[in-house]
Amino acid sequence: MESVHDAARDLEPTFACSPPPGTARVDAVLAAARGRAPDWVLARLPEGYRGVVAPLDGHAPDGLEAAWAAGLERTTAPVVALMDGRSGVDPRELERLAEPVARGSADLVVAVRRRAWDPTALWRWPLHRRLLDGAAARRMDRRLTELAARSGTPGPCDTTGRPLRLGDAVPALAARRQLLAAVDGSAPEQLLAAAAAEGWRVAQVPVRCGPGPLHR
């Protein structure tokens, strides 16, 4: 199996970009049911990160896109992380996504789930969830292919020049706010299609995920 290049590896934990006075260095948009995120979730955000909770309608086909778009309008920090609360990504992992963007080594960083088959990993990511997540990734791949064909551009590649593999991708990413605001649409596949069309540098970072929404 082809390994995923970890864009956050070997980076020192210092932020290169200077946020405007009075703003957080990173705004983390958290799409959550009924627009509510538990206090313990917000407490797990890295230092200097501001949580922006956006209401998520999980039954609507464009629920995630609408939530991220609404949250993005309320952001002010130079770097923005977008996360689906259903993904199980630990909020502490958002720093791994935002750091390459802040350092200027990537324009868009996509989270991919760490693969493992030990008992702990099977509890965190049981087989039925793997099947559901795989189906969601295939749908995103098809949508991304359609968008790329419509625009006449190739699919996105990572910073090493390899085609971006979405089989293990989870709906969590980070980019500069100005780039995100310029994209027509906030769905993950729309952002990736824009990245391919505009020649953004796209990187992937493995993250830890739990079995359920906004896990402990």
Disulfide bonds with the S-S distance in Angstrom:
none
